[in-house]
Amino acid sequence: MSCDCTDAMPLLERMFEVELGFVNSDEKDVSSLARAFHPDVVVHEPASLPYAGDWRGLEGIAGLLGRMGEVWSDMAVADMTAARVEDTVFMSCTLRLTSRATGAVIEQPFAEVLHFRNGLLLDGTPFYFDTAAIIAVI
């Protein structure tokens, strides 16, 4: 087993670029998500958030990103670090979210465990530092 921190960043950069491109586009072209997401992708969001559940496939990711775009007017990550072990990436960063409804901003630690297949996200589990604080700013 090998661990390579630099090898993880291109996967994450492409994934976030594709996500933000989709969220910020007027067209919402689901096929654009295929640049970073496997057709069988599943993302597991915590039950306590307004976009809870398992989001499956490219249509599911489109739905998740659409729902997140309804809740947040701005989403950004800073100070991202990552390590890759084979097809698994462990990522941590500071997450900054701006509530569309209230304009309130929250910044907190965030981590994800991501499994890739052929360079595309297959399975993702995010870990928010404090979901109660997130709900409070919405």
Backbone bond lengths (Angstrom), bond angles and torsions (degrees), N, CA, C in turn:
res aa  C-N    CA-C-N  psi(-1)  N-CA   C-N-CA  omega(-1)  CA-C   N-CA-C  phi
1 M - - - 1.446 - - 1.526 108.50 -
2 S 1.330 115.71 133.47 1.459 118.83 178.32 1.521 110.14 -120.43
3 C 1.299 115.30 147.96 1.459 122.23 178.38 1.515 107.96 -117.17
4 D 1.317 116.35 125.70 1.457 120.90 -178.08 1.524 108.79 -135.18
5 C 1.309 116.66 110.01 1.467 121.00 -177.97 1.523 111.83 -71.70
6 T 1.312 118.33 -39.55 1.472 120.44 -176.76 1.518 111.43 -71.34
7 D 1.314 117.58 -28.13 1.454 121.54 -177.69 1.533 111.70 -71.49
8 A 1.309 118.38 -20.62 1.463 122.27 -178.84 1.526 112.38 -78.21
9 M 1.311 117.41 -32.72 1.470 120.75 -172.09 1.527 114.16 -61.33
10 P 1.323 121.00 -42.35 1.474 118.49 178.66 1.532 113.11 -60.41
11 L 1.320 117.30 -36.88 1.468 120.35 177.13 1.528 110.59 -62.97
12 L 1.325 116.49 -45.85 1.464 121.16 -178.38 1.517 111.49 -69.00
13 E 1.312 117.10 -42.94 1.469 120.38 179.66 1.522 110.96 -59.88
14 R 1.344 117.01 -43.92 1.469 119.91 178.78 1.521 110.14 -65.50
15 M 1.341 117.47 -42.91 1.454 120.57 -179.25 1.532 111.35 -59.84
16 F 1.348 117.02 -48.35 1.462 119.90 -179.68 1.525 111.58 -67.70
17 E 1.318 117.74 -36.19 1.472 121.21 177.04 1.526 110.64 -61.44
18 V 1.326 116.67 -45.13 1.460 121.32 179.37 1.527 110.76 -66.07
19 E 1.326 117.25 -43.96 1.467 121.13 178.44 1.524 111.45 -58.67
20 L 1.338 116.01 -52.77 1.469 119.58 -177.58 1.516 111.53 -66.21
21 G 1.326 117.34 -36.44 1.461 120.07 176.38 1.518 111.26 -60.47
22 F 1.325 116.32 -41.84 1.458 120.95 178.68 1.524 110.73 -65.96
23 V 1.332 116.99 -49.42 1.468 121.42 -178.45 1.525 111.25 -59.46
24 N 1.333 117.28 -39.60 1.461 121.38 -175.57 1.523 114.15 -87.21
25 S 1.321 118.38 -3.67 1.463 120.13 -178.86 1.522 110.42 -87.84
26 D 1.313 115.40 152.09 1.457 120.52 175.88 1.527 110.97 -82.43
27 E 1.331 116.86 -26.09 1.465 121.72 -172.69 1.525 114.00 -81.48
28 K 1.330 117.61 -31.62 1.471 122.44 -178.46 1.537 111.12 54.19
29 D 1.315 115.94 54.71 1.457 123.14 179.59 1.528 109.72 -76.48
30 V 1.333 116.23 105.10 1.459 121.84 -176.72 1.526 111.00 -59.77
31 S 1.321 117.91 -34.11 1.466 120.07 -178.34 1.528 112.17 -64.27
32 S 1.336 117.77 -22.82 1.468 120.35 177.90 1.526 111.52 -65.04
33 L 1.324 117.51 -24.08 1.457 121.82 -179.72 1.528 111.97 -69.04
34 A 1.325 117.24 -20.96 1.466 121.94 -178.67 1.520 112.45 -66.43
35 R 1.317 118.31 -12.94 1.472 121.46 175.83 1.522 111.88 -68.54
36 A 1.351 117.65 -22.75 1.469 120.77 -176.41 1.522 113.70 -131.73
37 F 1.324 117.96 -14.64 1.461 121.20 -174.31 1.527 111.02 -118.96
38 H 1.314 115.82 133.36 1.459 122.53 176.27 1.537 108.87 -67.62
39 P 1.328 118.93 147.12 1.474 119.87 178.29 1.529 113.66 -57.32
40 D 1.327 117.74 -26.95 1.462 121.60 -179.96 1.534 113.22 -99.55
41 V 1.314 117.40 21.76 1.462 122.46 -176.89 1.527 111.19 -58.95
42 V 1.340 114.63 147.40 1.467 122.34 171.32 1.526 106.86 -137.64
43 V 1.336 116.47 129.58 1.463 121.88 173.97 1.524 106.63 -118.54
44 H 1.338 115.55 130.22 1.465 123.04 -174.53 1.534 109.27 -105.78
45 E 1.326 117.27 102.99 1.468 121.61 179.33 1.530 109.81 -94.56
46 P 1.349 117.15 147.15 1.472 120.92 -177.97 1.528 113.03 -61.68
47 A 1.313 115.40 146.15 1.463 122.07 -178.41 1.524 112.93 -62.39
48 S 1.324 117.89 -22.76 1.467 120.71 -175.25 1.529 113.68 -83.95
49 L 1.320 118.28 -5.84 1.464 120.41 -178.60 1.525 111.17 -97.90
50 P 1.339 118.22 157.74 1.464 120.85 -177.59 1.532 113.78 -70.08
51 Y 1.311 117.44 -4.44 1.473 121.30 175.01 1.526 109.39 -122.45
52 A 1.333 114.62 44.24 1.471 122.95 -176.64 1.523 111.63 -67.55
53 G 1.322 114.33 154.87 1.452 120.13 169.96 1.510 113.87 116.98
54 D 1.319 113.94 -176.91 1.455 122.24 177.09 1.522 108.41 -98.05
55 W 1.307 115.69 119.14 1.462 122.99 -177.91 1.525 107.55 -102.64
56 R 1.334 117.14 116.16 1.465 122.23 -170.18 1.528 112.63 -113.58
57 G 1.338 113.85 139.65 1.459 120.66 175.51 1.518 112.43 72.97
58 L 1.315 115.96 174.83 1.467 120.39 -179.06 1.525 111.38 -64.66
59 E 1.338 117.23 -37.30 1.472 120.34 176.46 1.527 110.48 -63.88
60 G 1.331 116.38 -39.00 1.458 120.26 177.65 1.519 112.03 -64.26
61 I 1.332 116.69 -43.41 1.472 120.19 177.71 1.519 109.97 -63.18
62 A 1.327 117.16 -40.05 1.465 120.60 176.71 1.526 110.38 -60.11
63 G 1.343 116.22 -41.83 1.463 120.09 177.85 1.511 112.36 -64.89
64 L 1.324 116.77 -42.83 1.469 121.13 177.80 1.521 110.58 -61.05
65 L 1.317 116.75 -49.46 1.469 119.77 -178.68 1.522 111.14 -64.48
66 G 1.324 116.73 -36.23 1.463 120.06 176.17 1.517 111.60 -63.45
67 R 1.316 116.11 -44.40 1.472 120.57 179.14 1.523 110.98 -64.67
68 M 1.345 116.39 -42.00 1.466 119.63 178.02 1.528 110.19 -63.04
69 G 1.327 116.99 -37.71 1.459 120.99 177.75 1.521 113.00 -65.71
70 E 1.333 116.87 -28.55 1.462 120.75 175.25 1.520 111.38 -71.40
71 V 1.326 116.79 -34.14 1.464 122.30 -176.44 1.531 111.51 -84.18
72 W 1.352 116.87 -40.48 1.463 121.84 -173.36 1.524 110.77 -114.60
73 S 1.323 116.54 131.66 1.467 120.25 174.67 1.520 110.97 -84.71
74 D 1.335 116.49 -20.49 1.458 120.93 177.15 1.522 108.71 -149.49
75 M 1.330 115.23 137.65 1.465 122.16 176.57 1.521 106.59 -134.81
76 A 1.326 116.73 130.08 1.462 120.06 -179.56 1.520 110.02 -146.45
77 V 1.332 114.47 151.71 1.459 120.90 174.33 1.521 108.55 -120.25
78 A 1.323 115.39 145.32 1.472 121.36 178.39 1.519 108.56 -137.44
79 D 1.320 115.08 159.11 1.466 121.96 175.44 1.532 111.99 53.57
80 M 1.331 116.12 43.14 1.453 120.57 -178.33 1.523 110.80 -74.03
81 T 1.331 115.10 134.63 1.460 122.21 171.64 1.518 106.86 -130.33
82 A 1.324 115.29 154.25 1.456 118.46 -177.94 1.510 110.56 -155.85
83 A 1.304 114.28 155.01 1.469 121.86 172.78 1.516 107.10 -134.38
84 R 1.309 114.55 144.78 1.461 120.11 -179.77 1.521 109.90 -121.71
85 V 1.316 115.44 130.13 1.453 122.73 172.95 1.529 105.63 -122.23
86 E 1.320 115.28 106.45 1.466 121.87 -175.26 1.525 109.26 54.67
87 D 1.341 119.79 -118.36 1.463 121.61 -177.63 1.525 113.54 -97.32
88 T 1.339 117.67 12.24 1.457 121.95 179.72 1.524 109.56 -110.05
89 V 1.343 115.22 132.87 1.465 121.64 178.07 1.526 108.37 -118.45
90 F 1.320 114.91 131.49 1.462 122.38 174.40 1.522 106.34 -107.42
91 M 1.318 117.29 118.89 1.456 121.86 -174.10 1.521 110.17 -122.63
92 S 1.338 116.26 140.91 1.464 120.63 170.80 1.517 108.08 -135.33
93 C 1.337 115.17 153.27 1.460 120.69 -179.25 1.525 108.57 -165.10
94 T 1.315 114.76 -177.34 1.459 121.80 167.73 1.525 106.26 -104.97
95 L 1.310 116.01 124.61 1.460 122.70 -178.65 1.523 108.50 -98.49
96 R 1.321 115.83 131.82 1.474 121.31 178.01 1.520 107.78 -122.73
97 L 1.322 115.89 121.86 1.457 122.61 -177.44 1.520 110.15 -125.32
98 T 1.324 116.25 138.74 1.456 121.60 176.29 1.523 108.42 -117.08
99 S 1.322 116.39 122.18 1.456 121.72 -178.66 1.524 110.57 -69.10
100 R 1.322 115.88 128.01 1.461 120.36 177.28 1.539 110.25 -66.66
101 A 1.334 117.31 -37.18 1.462 121.55 -176.01 1.519 113.43 -74.40
102 T 1.350 117.66 -39.79 1.459 120.16 -172.21 1.528 113.86 -112.31
103 G 1.315 117.21 -17.89 1.470 120.75 -175.16 1.520 113.10 79.44
104 A 1.327 116.94 -2.62 1.465 120.68 -179.97 1.529 109.70 -69.68
105 V 1.327 114.22 147.68 1.466 121.35 -179.22 1.517 108.59 -115.69
106 I 1.314 115.67 138.68 1.457 121.36 174.15 1.519 108.25 -127.61
107 E 1.312 114.77 139.30 1.459 122.25 177.52 1.518 107.47 -129.60
108 Q 1.340 116.88 129.17 1.456 119.61 -179.22 1.516 110.51 -158.95
109 P 1.339 116.53 163.02 1.460 120.44 175.56 1.528 110.28 -63.32
110 F 1.317 115.40 149.05 1.460 122.46 -177.83 1.526 107.79 -148.33
111 A 1.321 116.55 144.28 1.468 120.80 177.71 1.524 108.99 -141.91
112 E 1.320 115.58 157.19 1.459 121.16 176.46 1.520 109.80 -142.86
113 V 1.325 114.93 147.26 1.457 121.67 168.42 1.519 105.17 -111.55
114 L 1.321 115.64 120.60 1.460 122.02 -172.65 1.518 110.25 -124.31
115 H 1.309 116.10 133.08 1.460 121.40 177.55 1.530 107.92 -113.27
116 F 1.310 116.52 128.48 1.458 122.90 -176.99 1.524 110.46 -112.48
117 R 1.316 115.60 152.29 1.464 122.26 170.62 1.529 106.86 -134.58
118 N 1.316 115.32 123.59 1.466 121.54 -178.59 1.533 111.73 54.91
119 G 1.324 116.84 36.51 1.454 121.97 177.58 1.517 115.06 80.33
120 L 1.328 117.58 4.32 1.467 122.02 -179.01 1.523 109.61 -114.94
121 L 1.338 116.68 142.21 1.465 120.02 -179.66 1.522 109.98 -64.66
122 L 1.331 115.60 125.80 1.457 122.43 178.66 1.532 111.21 -104.47
123 D 1.334 117.15 -37.73 1.456 121.68 -176.16 1.524 108.96 -151.18
124 G 1.319 116.85 130.42 1.458 120.70 179.95 1.513 112.18 -134.57
125 T 1.334 114.78 135.28 1.457 120.66 175.75 1.526 108.52 -127.46
126 P 1.349 117.09 109.57 1.460 120.58 177.71 1.530 111.32 -85.74
127 F 1.333 114.52 149.27 1.459 122.07 177.23 1.526 108.43 -126.37
128 Y 1.337 115.61 105.51 1.459 121.74 178.99 1.527 107.99 -86.35
129 F 1.312 117.18 141.06 1.458 121.32 -177.58 1.529 111.97 -64.37
130 D 1.355 117.11 -42.53 1.462 120.50 -175.04 1.526 109.35 -149.66
131 T 1.340 116.10 92.96 1.464 118.85 -178.24 1.537 111.55 -69.20
132 A 1.323 118.25 -28.31 1.473 120.41 177.35 1.530 109.99 -63.90
133 A 1.317 117.65 -40.83 1.464 120.84 177.10 1.524 111.18 -65.77
134 I 1.323 116.56 -35.84 1.468 120.10 176.85 1.521 109.93 -63.59
135 I 1.323 117.45 -47.23 1.468 121.70 179.56 1.530 109.91 -60.61
136 A 1.310 117.78 -37.43 1.474 121.61 -177.64 1.525 112.29 -62.88
137 V 1.341 118.37 -32.53 1.473 119.32 -178.58 1.521 112.43 -84.32
138 I 1.326 116.22 -16.27 1.475 119.04 179.73 1.507 109.14 -73.75
